[in-house]
Amino acid sequence: VLDRPNPIGGAVQGNVLDPAFATFVGRYPMAMRHGMTLGELARYYQGEVGIGGDLHVVPMEGWRRDMSFVETGLPWIQPSPNMPNIESAMHYPGTCLFEGTVLSVARGTDAPFQQIGAPWLDGEALAEAMTGYELPGVRFEPVSFVPRAPSDGKFDGVEVEGVRLVATSAEYDPTHAAVALLVETHRMSGSQWGWLQSHFDRLAGTDLLRQAVDAGTGVAEIRSAWRDELEAFKRTREQYLIYP
């Protein structure tokens, strides 16, 4: 394995996948944002999952876990038409969850996964509610956008309102922001809310997040339920890390 940087850095955030929800989208019990490189992942899979073979990782020179992608000096190569730049990738571990709802993740625009919305939302009110959470490393701007031939079919040619997420520092936790956004958009949408249930549970790696949002559980309580498994994952992954 010729190793490469993790494009969004080495932070570990979110919940850990429940093996009962293992799919091609998420296969193994790992955190939403695992913070590992391809070489480290290969080592993890061999040690924890039992994937055999003669593995040799050729490590990088000069990469640190706290480096931004810009600091690497490497060019961004789109892995997907809806991953046009590093900004979309940075938000993706959180905003991808909205693929499992009736809201748009701005496919069919120039900023997919950087903004979410729906025709019935009030962008100003949503931005104000999100700003009230005082989440570190991110700000929320009211926005309107019109998806054009979106690959998910949501609101083609329809103007929608919502928020744009703007990362401002390395403290940003996209999974934290996404849970708060789920709670607030669920509350604001009322009867217009809808889950694409099996898809959402695949993306979340559990059905507990969906159930908690439906039950009106607060953001802090939802995230506190993740803590023990997330810390256990961090301890397990430590032995497979290559870089400081």
N, C-alpha and C positions, 0 to 999 in steps of 0.2 A: 504494500500500500504506500503510494507516494503521498505523504500527508499534505494537507492544505488547511488554512485557517478556518475556524468556525466564523462565518461572516458576521454574526451578531455577537461574537465574543464568548467569554467563558462563564457567564452568570448561570446559576441554576434556580429556576423559578417554576411556580405552578403546582399542580397536583400530579400524583404518580398514577399511571394507567393501571386499572384493575384488570388482571389477566382474563376475567370473564368477558371483557370488551375488546379483546385482541382482534385486530383486523389488519388489512393491508395498510390502512391509514396510520395505525399505531399498533405495533406488533408485541412489544415487550414492556414490562413494568418499569418505565422510565419517566422522568419528569417532563412536563410540557416543553420546557426549555432546559435541555440537558447540559449545555455548555461544553460539549466535547468536540474534538476534531474527528475527522474520518478515521485516522489511525487509532485514536483512543477508543472510538466506538468499536472498531474491529477487535481491539484487545478486550473490551468489555464483553462483546458478544461471545468471544471464545471462552472467556473465563466464567461468565455468568449464565450464558444460554447454552453452552456446550457445542457451538459451531466448531467443527474440527478443522484440520488443515495445518499446513506449515506456514505460519504467519510471520512476515517480516515487515515492520513498519520503517520506512525511511523518514526520519523526523525532519521538520523544518528548522531553519536557523533564524533566530531573532524574533520569534513570535512569543508574545506573552498573553495570558488570559485576559488582561485588562485592556488590550489594544482594540481600538476601533478599526473597522475595515478600511477607512480612509488612511489610517496610519500605516497600514501594510504597503501602500503604494500599488496594490494590485488593481487591475481593471475589473469592473463589474460586468459579468457575462450573464445575461438573463437565463435562469433555469426554466422559465415559463413566461408566456406572454403577460401574465398577470403578476409578475414579479420583476417590474421594470428597473428597480433601483434598490439601493440598500435601505432606503426609508421604508419601503413596503415590507422588506424582509424583517426589519426591526419590530414592526407592529404585528407581524403575522402570527407569532405564538399566541396572541390574545384575540385579535380581530378575526382570525380564521374561525373561531367559534360561531360567529354570526352567519357563517355558511349554513349552519344547522337551524337557522331561524328564517322568518319571512322577510327580515330586513336585508337591505343591499349592503355588500361590502365594497361597493364602487367598482365592481367589474364593469368593463365597458367605459371606463374613464381613464384619465392619465395618472390617477392616484389610487389604484386598487389596494385594499387592506389598510390604507392610511385614513380612510373615512368610512363612516357607516350612516345609513339613513333610511327613511321611509316617507311616503307622501303625507302621512298623518302626524309626523313628529314636528315639534317646535324646536328648531336648532338653537335658538337663543336660550330657551329654557333648559334644554339638555346640557348645553355648554355651562350654564350657570350651576346646574346641579352637580356636574362632574367637577367643576372647579372647587366646589365646596368640600370635596373629599381631600383636597390638598395633597394629592399624590405627588411624590418627588419625581423630578426628571421628565415631566410631561405637562403640556398645556392642551386645552381643548378649545377649539375655535368653531363657532357656528358656521355652517356651510350649506350650500345647496348645490346639487349636481344632477346631471341628466345622463343615466347610463345609455350607451349606444351599442346595440347588438351585444348585450352582456352574455357571456357564456353560461351564466346561471339562469338566464331568462327573467331576471327580476327587474320590473319597472322599465322596460325598454322604451326609451323616448319620453319618459315621464320625469318631471322635476321632483326631486325628493329633498327633504331637509334632514339635517343631522349634525354631526360634529366631525371635525378633522382633528386627528391626534398629531401632535408635534413633539417629538422627543427633544429634550433640552439638555440632558446629562446622562451619564452612565448609571445613575441611580434608578432609571426608569425600569419598571416591571410591567411588561405588556399584559401579563396574565392577571395582575391586580387590577389594571385599568379595565380589562375586559369584563371581569366579574362585576365591577361597579357599573359599567355600561349595560350589562345584561339586567342588573337590578333596576336601573333607572329607566331603560327603554321598555322593559316589561311593565313597569308601573305606569308609564306615560301612554302606552299603547292600548291599555284596557282590552276590550273585546277584539281588537284588531291584531293583537299579538298571536303569533303562531309558531310552533316548533316543527321542524322537520325531524321528528323525534329520533329515529334510528340513526340518522346522519349526525345529529348533534351529539348523541351519546358516543358514537364512534370518535368524533373529534375530541370530545372531552375525556374519553377513556373511562367513562363512568356514567351512570344515570343519576348519581347523587347531586351533581351540580344542577341539572335541570329541575330535579325535585325540590331542591333548596330554593331556587329562584321562584318556582311556582308557589312555594309555601310562604314567601315573603321574608325569608331569612336574610339577615343583614350581611354586608360584605365581610366584616371582621369575623363573624361567626363561621361563614363559609370557608374563609382562608385558614382559620385556626384548626379546622378539621383536617387540613392537608399537612400540618406541621410535622407530625411524627414520621409519616411515610417519606416525606421530602428529606428530612434529616437522615433517615436510614439510607435512602438512595445516595445522598452525598457521601456518606461514610463508605458505602460499597464501591462507588466509582473512584474514590481516592486512589486506590491501588493501581488503577489503569491509566492514570494521568501521566503525561509525558512532559508537560510544560508548566512553568511556574505561574 
